[in-house]
């Protein structure tokens, strides 16, 4: 079913907020070609690629059909011959960036499920860093295109030897993706805070240093005071540490299944 009425209006940050049937037609290439004389050189692929470039550089808030038309050097109405609106455009953008880091085929997926999880997590992290706007959108009801399904197929291929059932395998993917999203979101928030306030991380913490030093000397926070100076430093790979503990936990479950 497609949406209609005021509730169907795309806010530009929610997947599946446009005409779902039209998004699916465009994603899977089953829709009709643009009519009424499409502008030479203007293609759906170019439109989506340009939209991704704008979002990467300035965020989703900067992206509108009018802005996109200006970037492409065409009229806004020309875009509507290819894509109905921003809601459908977002669906296409998601499928495009989801497909960027995927292996060409299943033969390139690591045979060991531990390595597969590590690669899946790091690839997703790098993709979120490359496209920070991905963290700003609601993907609770993603319109599934070729890239989304191929990504799922490759992920399940990497996990096939875990010996888990279907819901558990999906649970592994959700757990890993949630960990990655949380980690990168924290990074993104720190970057945004520095940009929006004009205050560097170093300056921010330097402002607090006199108060924190007095607090540590007060004796009220012995556990925190006992931490080494590098406890919060950049020298420790927190991402690898957390991911490793997730894999350790999955290992326990895999061994339990193997004993049955």
C-alpha positions, 0 to 999 in steps of 0.5 A: 500500500502507498501512503496518502493524506497529510500523514504521508508528507515526507519530512526528509528524515524518515525512510518509506515516507513517500510513495512506497510503490513508486520507490520500489519501482525506482529501486528495482527498475520496474517503473516507466521511463521519464516522459515529456522530454527529459533533459539530456544528460539528466539521469536518475543515477546522477540525481541520486549521486548528486543528492548524496554529495549534498547530504555528505557535505552539508547534511540532510537539512540542506537537501531539497528538490530545489537545491538539487535542481540548482546543483544539477543545473536544471529546473525543479520540475525536471526532477519530478519526471524522475523521482516524485519527491524527497521521500522517494529520493531518500529511499534511493539515496539509502540504497545507493550508499548501502551498496557502496562498501558491499563485496562483489559476491559471496566468495569475498566474504570471510569464511570465519564468522568472527572475521566476518563480524569484524569486517561487517562492523568496520565496514558499517562504521566507515560507511557511517563516517563517510555519510554522517546523515545516515545517523539522522534518519529513521530507518525503522521501516526501510524500503528494501532495494537491491543493495539492502537485500544484497547486504543482508545476504552477504551478512548471513553468508558470513554468519552461516557457520555459527550454528544459530537459528534464523532469529538468532542470526538476525539478532547478531546483525542487529546487535553488531549494527546497534553497537556500531551506530552508537559508537559512531553517533558519539563520535558525530556528536563530539564533532558537531559540538565542536563545530556548533560551539566553535570550542575545540575538545581541548579547550572544552576540557581545559575549562573544566580542569580546575574544577575536576582537579579539586573534585579528585583531591576532595576524596569524594571520588576515589575510583575516578581519582585512581584511574591513570591519566590515559584512561580517557585518552585516544591511545586505547581502541575502544571500538575494537575493545567493545567489538571484541567483547561482543564476539566473545559473547557470541562465541559462548552461544556458538559453543553451547549450540555445538554441544547440543 
